[in-house]
Structure formats: structure tokens, C-alpha cells
């Protein structure tokens, strides 16, 4: 389905701690301790234990405050992509390769403003077809073997997105919520209703209104993230 490759080779190390949501300290294999940006606002449940092996991407961009960005966690049986920003780049590649049910659109636009103070991840359009509003959610949580869950923390923003998608269906458009599972050890996706009951209720309302749900599983490695196929929801 297409692969998002990392721009520079990743470097491995051991996590010392993740703190202040967006910061982490990592000991590299050569003994250096570096500070890395953590591009994930969620709880990262099960992925931030001290000593876990992680993979960082270096950068020489003077505009960035930190020289390193945390990209992956290596668990015993799978790697997990923790960069929520990478999800859209993976989906771009998957759309180009032809994701089932999202093909035959002539135009794909990213980050399109709609509704009140919202941006949809992708707006797909084509002659003779309803516009498709596509919202992507990065999924990393797994508390039960084979099952991925979303969200891993309370997400008021995610709840708002569900209402926005439902409004697009009501206006005559198509709306799709795509769960991108950034790990290769899960064969289905479910809601973590205990973590955010408000999101779960909004999800049920949106789905009843006609918002479609799709789930894609990824193969994650230090070379890149590959969306390799659809998996079940529920």
C-alpha cells in the first residue's frame, strides 16, 4: 500500500524518561544522554517504561529546538510508531497506492479548513462523486493481545472532530474516520470506552449519522512505516 520512509537513518537507545508530554531523555548506545522531542500528546500507555528500547531521528534544522525526535518504541514482538504526525504521511502513501473504498478520487487536499475552527486531514474529491472528508487517528494503545484501542487519553479535540464529520454527512457529503494502527501485532480495533466515555458516546452518534469507519494496520521498522492492509473494527 505504499511506505513512508524516514528521511535519515534512525539511532537506537534506551528511554530514561518521558516528561512534560513532549520531552524525553534517552541514553544512546554510545553512552550519550540526549533530549528528544516526543511527538505524541497522548498518555503513551505501555510505551514509556524506563529502559525500553527506542529509536530516534536526528536533524540539523536550526529552526528546531532539539536535535533529536523520538519515532519508535521497540517491544518484544513489534515496533510501535509513536509520532502522531507521521500518521498522515503514511496515509498519503496509502492513498496513492489505492486504499480500498477511497480510490477513484481525482484530487486529494490536506489540512482543509471546514466547520468552526476545524481542519480535516484530507478532502477527497472527484467528478461525479460526493466529496469525502477523511479524518485520521493514530492508534498505538494495546492492552489486550491482538487488540488496538483508541484513544489512550481523554480527547476533547477528537470528540469535536466526530461532530464535524457527522455534520458533513448531514450536508450530503461522505465522511470517513480512519484508525491507523502504528503497530503490527493487532488484528482489530476497538474504542477504549473506559478511558474516554464522552468520545465513545460521540463516536456512536457519528456512526449512527453515517460516518464510516476504516482501520489500517502498519508494519513498523527503523526504515519506515508501511500501511499493509485493512483490519476489523469492533
Secondary structure, DSSP 8 states (H G I E B T S, - for coil): --EEE-SS-EEEEEEEEEETTTEEEEEETTS-EEEEEE---S--TTS--TT-EEEEEE---TTSS-SEEEEEEE-SS-EEE--TTHHHHHHHHHHHH--TTS-S-SEEEEEEEETTTEEEEEEEE-TTS--EEEEEEEE-EEEETEEEEE-SS--HHHHHHHHHHHHHHHTT-EEEEEEEE-BSSEEEEEE-TTT-HHHHHHHHHHHHTT-EEEEEEEEE-SSEEEEEEE-EE-
